[in-house]
């Protein structure tokens, strides 16, 4: 009896240690609501790698490759059913990322690279072409029980924004966004440097507002000026103004 029990324990330990990577992939897909999928997985749930994909939701959308992701579990808290893992992305971000997963919380710290085209999944920008690369960096972003806390900085390099009715669109240079997450509220401030226009913007989910100012440079084309005139609330001394409701409000 004792020998059989020992065999069962050793078998359980072996299964845990050798748990395949697809178990983690299933968890990622469930937690992201089916938006993110891990493919071409290798290794185990404790130490492995995979391609991270943002899935297409409609026939008109394309899948977005986030890069090759490698992970290594560094700490396990069996009592609270939580684990901490180091995550490395290819191409690499400015600093490594750490993700802590629990039964009712997620914590992310470090940096990640994202193709700017992922913003096209926002309903407000459907049909727009968005080019460039975004690097997100944070000391800590946490979500638990539907609420979050933390701040992050996103830098969008070689930023290009092309509306569906303006061929060529607008070059924005480098765009910096600061994101503050507090409970269920999200606040965003945006500024840019370089490009064809100066962009400043602020948004608050709590207030339900988005305010943008777009000031074209002297070399702006007549087509760009005409688009701004027809798609904004008109020109002010500080630029073309857009006041809108927060998405979903």
Residue, then its C-alpha position, 0 to 999 in steps of 0.5 A: x500500500x505504501x509503495x503504491x501511494x509513493x508511486x502515485x505521488x511520484x506520478x503526480x509530481x512528474x505530471x506537474x513538472x512535465x505539464x505541457x505548454x498548451x495548458x498555459x496557452x489555454x489559460x491565456x486564451x480564456x483570460x483574454x476572452x479569446x483575443x490572444x492565442x499562443x501557437x507553435x508552443x514548445x516546452x512545459x508550462x514551467x519553461x517554454x515558448x510560443x508565438x503570441x497572436x492577437x486573433x481576428x474577430x471578423x473576416x475583414x481583420x487580420x491576425x496580429x503577431x506580437x512576437x515570440x514569447x518565452x517564459x520561465x516560472x520563478x516562484x509558485x505560491x501553492x497556498x494562494x494558487x499563484x505563480x510568478x514568471x519571467x517573460x522574454x519577447x523577441x524582439x526584446x523590449x527595453x527591459x524584461x517583463x514579469x507576470x504574476x498570476x493568481x486565482x483572482x489577480x494579474x500583475x504585469x511589470x516591465x516592458x512589451x513591444x506591440x505593433x501599432x496596428x493593434x489599435x485598429x481593434x478599437x471600434x472608434x478607429x475601425x477602418x483606419x490604417x495605423x503603422x509604427x511600433x509601440x513600446x509599453x513600460x510600467x513598474x506595475x499594472x495590476x488587475x483584481x476582481x474587475x478593478x485595476x491600479x498602476x501607471x504605464x508609459x507607451x511610446x509610439x515610434x514612426x507613428x502614422x495614422x491614415x483615415x479611410x478617406x485621406x490617402x497618406x494620412x498623417x505622420x505623427x513622429x513619436x507619440x508618448x502616452x501616459x496611462x493611469x489605471x485606478x479602479x475601473x477608471x482609465x485616464x490617458x494623456x497623449x503628446x507627440x514630437x515631429x511629424x506633420x502635425x502637433x497632437x495633444x490629447x486627454x481622455x478620462x473614462x470617469x469623466x466620459x470625455x476625450x479632448x484632442x487638439x491637432x495643429x498642422x505644421x506649415x508644410x501640411x497639404x491642402x488635403x490634410x487641412x481640408x480633412x481636419x476642417x471637415x472632421x473636427x469642430x473647427x480651428x482654434x488658435x491652438x489647433x483643430x479641436x475634437x471633443x468626443x465621448x469616451x468609447x462605449x459611453 
